[in-house]
Amino acid sequence: MNKFAERLRELRLEKGMTLKNVSEKLSIPLQTYANYEHGTRQPSLDIIIALCDLYEVTADYLLGRSDY
């Protein structure tokens, strides 16, 4: 699993959210978000920004470019 996919899962669990919760907040299909967490699909820039806002992290952290 890639660093991005790992971080997505970790952040979702830290927030106590389900895959369905996140997909609804992002207005995307549940399977699409699940594919992000499995590393089989990459999100668009708009979705990355929305994920950063949702999880309150920087894009560098989310993408595995930094550890904070």
C-alpha positions as a printed NumPy array, in Angstrom:
array([[  0.   ,   0.   ,   0.   ],
       [  1.354,   3.45 ,  -0.836],
       [  1.891,   6.208,   1.721],
       [ -1.077,   8.238,   0.432],
       [ -3.476,   5.291,   0.796],
       [ -2.119,   4.481,   4.265],
       [ -2.538,   8.057,   5.432],
       [ -6.103,   8.244,   4.118],
       [ -7.079,   5.188,   6.125],
       [ -5.248,   6.342,   9.266],
       [ -6.81 ,   9.8  ,   9.144],
       [-10.307,   8.433,   8.541],
       [-10.017,   6.083,  11.49 ],
       [ -8.575,   8.824,  13.728],
       [-11.646,  10.939,  12.927],
       [-13.934,   7.968,  13.684],
       [-15.433,   8.065,  10.2  ],
       [-16.599,   5.258,   7.934],
       [-15.901,   4.96 ,   4.232],
       [-19.516,   5.948,   3.66 ],
       [-19.199,   9.071,   5.84 ],
       [-16.21 ,  10.299,   3.874],
       [-17.665,   9.497,   0.469],
       [-20.846,  11.384,   1.364],
       [-18.896,  14.42 ,   2.601],
       [-16.913,  14.453,  -0.642],
       [-20.005,  13.72 ,  -2.79 ],
       [-18.305,  10.789,  -4.495],
       [-19.259,   7.119,  -4.752],
       [-18.232,   4.967,  -1.794],
       [-16.292,   2.611,  -4.072],
       [-14.289,   5.514,  -5.481],
       [-13.14 ,   6.525,  -2.02 ],
       [-12.446,   2.895,  -1.092],
       [-10.223,   2.677,  -4.184],
       [ -8.232,   5.681,  -2.938],
       [ -7.609,   3.885,   0.355],
       [ -6.646,   0.679,  -1.451],
       [ -4.245,   2.577,  -3.691],
       [ -5.942,   1.461,  -6.895],
       [ -7.141,   4.924,  -7.886],
       [ -5.743,   8.444,  -7.525],
       [ -7.996,  11.412,  -6.723],
       [ -8.177,  14.635,  -8.678],
       [ -6.604,  17.795,  -7.315],
       [-10.044,  19.033,  -6.218],
       [-10.592,  15.872,  -4.174],
       [ -7.104,  16.104,  -2.642],
       [ -7.892,  19.648,  -1.513],
       [-11.233,  18.505,  -0.09 ],
       [ -9.511,  15.651,   1.759],
       [ -6.962,  18.063,   3.244],
       [ -9.789,  20.286,   4.448],
       [-11.773,  17.348,   5.814],
       [ -8.839,  15.824,   7.69 ],
       [ -7.255,  19.184,   8.58 ],
       [ -3.834,  18.272,   7.174],
       [ -1.527,  19.672,   4.524],
       [ -1.278,  18.193,   1.057],
       [  2.384,  17.387,   1.743],
       [  1.383,  15.299,   4.744],
       [ -1.474,  13.586,   2.932],
       [  0.716,  12.734,  -0.046],
       [  3.496,  11.371,   2.164],
       [  5.95 ,  14.198,   1.457],
       [  6.225,  15.207,   5.115],
       [  5.477,  13.713,   8.511],
       [  3.612,  16.694,   9.974]])
